[in-house]
Amino acid sequence: MVDAKEKGFWTEAMATSDPELYALIGGEIERQKSTINLIASENYAHLSVMEASGSVLTNKYSEGKVGGRYYGGTEWVDRIEVLCQKRALDLFSLDPEVWGVNVQAYSGSPANFAVYTGIVPPGGRIMGLDLPCGGHLTHGYKTKTRKISATSVYFDSKPYRIGDDGLIDYSGLEKSFMEFLPQILICGYSAYSRDIDYKRLSQIASKNNAFLFADISHISPLIASGLMESPFRHCDVVMTTTHKGLRGPRGALIFYRKSVRKGEDVVDLETKINFAVFPMLQGGPHNHTIAGIASALLHARTPSFAEYTSRVVENSRALCNYLLSLGFEIPTGGTDNHMFLVDLRSKGVDGSIVEQVCDRLGVSVNRNTVVGDTSPLNPSGIRIGTYAVTARGFGTSEMKEVGDIINGIVTLCREMSMGKRMSKAEVEKAVSSKEFMCNGLVVDLRRRISNLVEAYPIYR
């Protein structure tokens, strides 16, 4: 006989069973509704994506690949995974005879680690863009004194860098490549606003029969829509996360040429990549996440999504150009995608204080390193992206208003700090004061932010 309390297990909603957690999630919902989100790596998932991600698929364990599971009862999750794979290949118009895709990676960082693990031995050499130049932690980041990412601990990594103009120094990259002779050359970045010359990189990689690997987590929807160059013509392996521009759940897709020739050898990338994901690094896939990804990929094939990505780039350029007109310094002088960096040194403030004050007023940005920074903990810039605000409905006229809000916040930060670096605790104390909240500029900024988010509501 089932205990009376246990009966509620099947019917009781969270609001009743766990009101404390329910209230916390409610707080996050309200934060998202009331905040202008300019974080380049965030977006709003479609309701169908969240429905799939919160479905009964979370109950099912299914180690292995379709047709080779280690558990019974996988009929429906097999069909969902096959559907997800087909939609992923279709999104980029890839020939399934040439390309395969693994949809089981839990997120971008383990996906990158799986790629390295699959195709080079422990201690193998990898080369990616340095983190302060716009690269990602998992592209082998380390400092002069410490290995930061596990990708620099288990693999021998060396970075390449951007030039003084903020652009990738392809000549310097080639020189470093020939000195280091990596087995994997990594392209695709986390804070770089320009397109990538995959053909040039492929030519460089071929000089050592190296694998060319593109991490397109930030720009995959722009590539799918034809707004940026495609890496699939030149790369051996391509990875993208699914929660940024694709508006899916937290997951990743690893695309690979099924076999490639490197010198005299023909490499079976399909076997190597799939074996690296499971059983080398992961157990059972998150079937609910795979379903959420499949749903997001369906939406990404629609004409409305193509229009959305076009508006993303249009908004990014509009905001970037407006900030330039206000005297802000933008590395590379513009943008080709959804994001750009703002170097705040000429404004007399740093990225940390601007991020913190933005948070207080209802704007989300993230502090970011720019050329010349020595520590990612105390960066001189911020990164701005337009995926989320465009999904919300903002257009180029709203970008001008957002630019004025950013300018006002930077002015406020400069007045607060008076040219001195403030600690996080000092900033928190300042923005929590009654004097701050009654400041005329603060009152005006909060009003303008509120007007924008109320005009473009989400999750009604």
Buried (B, 14 or more C-beta within 10 A) or exposed (E): EEEEEEEEEEEEEEEEEEEEEBEEEEEEEEEBBBBBBBBBBBBBBBEBBBEBBEBEBEEBBBBBBBEEBEEEEBEBBBEBBBBBBBBBBBBBEBEEEEBBBBBBBBBBBBBBBBBBBBBBEEEBBBBBBBBBBBBBBBBBBBBEEEBBBBBBEBBBBBBBBBEEEBBBBBEEBBEBBEEBEBBBBBBBBBBBBBBBBBEBBBBBBBEBBBBBBBBBBBBBBBBBBEBBBBBBEBBBBBBBBBBBBBBBBBBBBBBBBBBBEBEEEEBBBBBBBBBBBBEEBBEBBBBBBBBBBBBBBBBBEEEEBBEBBBBBBBBBBBBBBBBBEEEBBBBBBBBBBBBBBBBBBEBEBBBBBBBBBBBBBBBBBBBBBBBEBEEBEEBBBBBBBBBBBBBBEBBBEBBBBBBBBBBBBBBBBBEBBEEEEBEEEBBEEBBEEEEBEEBEEBEEBBEBBBEBBEEBEBEE
